[in-house]
């Protein structure tokens, strides 16, 4: 007679590990939705950009949309099924929701600056671009290995590692241009949305990386060597493809060298999230991009506050003449 499955309720009184509650709280502190922001403030800035720059911007956002769609529809749901700890699952479920918000947010920017015809063209491009489709396929392949009930710890590790590669590595070729423009005072309002997404992806990559490290710690020396080799092969394949993708998106605006340096910088961050040493030699990251995270008119500290100068007012209280009448006030001297 088969054993009856017992369903359990998540018990937050006994933590799954020493970091899950911190990540739950930080995710909640960072909660936002795209309709809180006003990218329409960028219309004049958008019109001032060259046709080549506008095309690169649309492609960057189109690629980001596809990858966030993959992460919300496939990546997080597959991973959740194979992670121990109901609190860990809760954090991943929250992150899954935010990935869907990210994907929608790019459309909020598109709708503001582009025509319906241009938007359709970008989504057609995203569904056919060779390099974009390849990196999505590589990541998706590792996610799909979790499509069965009994999965090896090695496959779970590689799925988690693929998620970190997406969150901390592959997204950043798309993030580069909005940050670069904002660092020069262009498309600043739209970049406020991008910065909220980057803030989320930063903690997603760290949290999933910690889960991956727990799996890696259970492997024997032979397994560790094999898994590490597979990870580096995965990264090399993604990196070579990312260089070609960068040439395609940024070739006409003269930024390919800077973007590739930024990719290597974030590739090392992805490895560190997984507990490994950096592999890429990295020079100075474009200072304009770094400055794009710190311009005075926008949010500059991901982990201390939520609001920005471009955030919509969510509640308006109208003043009336009687609010300024003084006769009922008692003034003590």
N, C-alpha and C positions, 0 to 999 in steps of 0.2 A: 504494500500500500504506500503510495507516494506521500511525502511529507506535506502537510498543509502549510502554505505560505503565510507568514505573519506580517502584517503591515504595521509599520511603526510611525509614531508622530515625532517630529523634530523636537528635541529637548535642548533648549539654549542654556539650560542651567549647568550642563556639563560640556564644556567646549571640546570640539573635535581635535583641536590643536591650539598652540599658543598664539596663533595669528588670525584665526578666522573671524573673531569678533571685531578686531581692528579693521579688517577689510570690509566687513559688513557696514560698520559705522562710516568708514571713509566713502564707500559707495553712496550711502544715503546723503552724506554732506554734499556730494558733488552732483546730486540729481538735478536735471534740467530738461527742458524740452525746447525744440527749435522755435516754437511760436513765441517764446520769451524775447526773441531777438529781432532786430529790424535791419536785415540786409539791404533793404531799399535805399538806405543811406549811401550805398555804394554805387548807385546808378551813374552819377556823374564821373566817378572814378573809373567805372567800367568803360564808359564811352571814351575815356582818355587813353585807354590801353591800345596798343597796336593790334591789328587783326591776328598776327601770329601769337601774341601774348594771350589774347582772349581764347584762341583755339587751344593753346597749351593748358590754360586754366580749366577749360571745359573737359579736356581729356583727363587731367589730374583728378578732377572731382568724379568723372565717370568711372575711372578705375577704382577709386575709393568706394564708390557706391556698390560696385560689383563685389568687392572683397568683404565689405560689411554685410552685404546680403548673404554671402556664403557663411560668414561667421555666425550670423543670427539664425539662419534657417537650417544649417547643417552642423557647423563646428561645435558650438556650445551644447546643443541638444544631444549630440552623439557622446560627447565627453561626459556629460552629467550622468548618463546611465552607468558609467563604469568607475565612478569616483566614490570612495568610501566616505561616510559621514554625511548625515543629512544637513548639517550646517554648511559644509563645503558645497553641497548641491544647491543650497539656498543662495549662496553668494554667486555661484555660476549662473543660476537662473536669473538673478537680478542683472548680471552682466549681459546675458543673452537679450534681455529686454532693451538694455541700453544700446546694444549693437543695432537693433532694429530702429531705434531712435536716430542713431548716427546715419543709417542708410536713408532715412526720410529727410534728415537735415540737409543733405546735399541737394535734394530736390527743392527744398525751400530756397536755397541760393540760386539754383538754376531758374526757378520760376521768376525770380526777381530780375535777373540780368539777361536771360536768353528767351528767344521766341520758341513757340511750340515746335516749329520745324527744326530749329537748332537742337533742342532738347532730344527730339526723336532721333536725330542724326547721331548724337553722342551715345545714346543707349544702343543704337545699331552698331556703332564703332566698338563699344565695350563688349558686345556679344560676338564680335568677329576678330578683334585684334589678337594676333598670334601670341604675343608675349603675355598679355593680360590673361588670355584663356589658358595658357600653359601654367602660369603660376597658380591660378585657381584650381586647375586639374591636379597639380602635384599635391597641393594641400588637401584637396577633397579626397584624393586617393587614400591618404593616411586617415582621414576621418571615417571613410567608408569601411575601413577594416574593423571598425567598432560596431558594425551593423548586426553582429550576432551576439548571443547571450554569453558564450564562453570566449573570452578574449585573453590573449597572453599579456602579461605585464609589460613586455617589450613593445607590443603594439599600442598599449595605452600610453606608454611613455612617448612614443613617436607621435601620437596624435596630440598629446599635450605640447610637445616640442614644436609641432607644426603650428599650433595655436600661438605659441610665443613668437615664432618666426613671422607670423602674420601680424600680430599686435605690435611687436617691437621693432620689426625689420622692414617688412614689405609695404606697410602703410606709408612709410616716411618719404618715399619718392613722390607720393601724391601730396603729402603735407608740405613739402618744401616750398612750392610756389606760393601758396597763400601766406606762409610765414615770410617769405622773401619780399613779397609785395607790401605786406603790413609793416615790415621793418622800414619801409620807405614812405609810409603814410598812404598806401593805396589799398583799396579793398579791405579796409580796417574792420568795418562792421561784420562782413562775412567771415573774416578771420577770427572774430570772437567766437563764432560757432565752431570753427576748426580747432581753436584752443580748448574748448570744452571737450571736444572729441579726443584730442591728444591727452588731456588730463585723465580721461577715462581709460584710454588705451594703456597709459603708463601703469596704472594700478592693475589692469587686467593682466598685462604681461608679467608683472611681478608675482601676482597671486597664482596664476597658472604655472609659472616657473617654479614656485615653491612646491606645488603639488607634484610636478614632474621630478623635482629633486628627491621627494620622498620615495617615489618609485625607483629611481636610480640607486638610492641607498640600499635597496633590498637585493640588488643584483650581485652575483659573485664576480670575481675578477674577469673571468672569460666573458660573461654577459656584458659587463661594463665596457670592455674593449670593443665588442661587436656593436653594441648600441651607440657608443661614441663614434665609431667609424660610420655607421649608418647616418647619424646626425650630421656629421661633417660632409658626407656625400650629398645629403639633402640640401645643406646650406650652400655648397658649391654650385649645385644645379640651379638653385633659386638665385644666387648671386649673378651667375653668368647670364641668366635670363633677364634679371633686373637691369643689368647694364644695357642690354639691347632695348628694353622697354624705355629706359631713360633717354636713349638716343632718339627713339621714336617720338616721345612726348615733348622733349626739351630741345631737340636738335635745331629748330628754327628760331629759338630765342637765346641761344648761346650760353646755356646754363648747365650743359651736360657734365662738365668737370666738377662743378660745385655740388651738383646733385649726387654724383657718384661718391664723392667724399662724404657726404651726409649719410648715404646708404651704408657705407663701411662703418661709420661711427655708430649707427644704430644697430648694425649687425653685431658689433662687439657688445652692445648693451643687451641684445637678445641672448647671447651666449652667457653673459654674466647672470642674467635672470635664471638661466638653467644651471648655474653653478660651475661654469667652465671659464677658462681664461680667454681673453680676446684673441682673435686670429688675424685681424686685419691691421695693417699699418695705416694710421690715420694722422693726417696733418691737421692744420687749423680748420675747424668747421667755419663755413661762411659766417662772418660776424653779423651780417645783416639778418640772417635767419635767426641767430641767437637773439639779436636785438628785437626781432619780431615777436619774441615771447615776453618782451619787457617794455614795450612802448607804453608811455605814461597814460594814454587814453584807454587802454584795455586792461583786462585782468592780467596780472603778472605773477601771481602766486597761486598755483593750482590747489594748494592744500590749506589755504587759509580763508578764502572767501569765494563767494559764488557770483556776485553781481558784477556787471561791467557798465560802462557808460552807454552802451548800445542796447541794454536790456529794456524791454517794454515795461511801462508802469502797469502793474496787474490790477491795482485798485485805485480809483480816482475819487477823492472826496471834494465835492464842489463847495466853495465858500459863498456865503450870502452876506448881505449888508448887516444883518443882525449879529453876525459873528464878530463885528468890529465895534459894537455899541458898548460904551463904558459905564453907563449910569449905575449898573448893578454891582460894580466892582468896589470892594472896600480896600482902600490903600492905607497901609500903616507906615508911619514915618518914625 
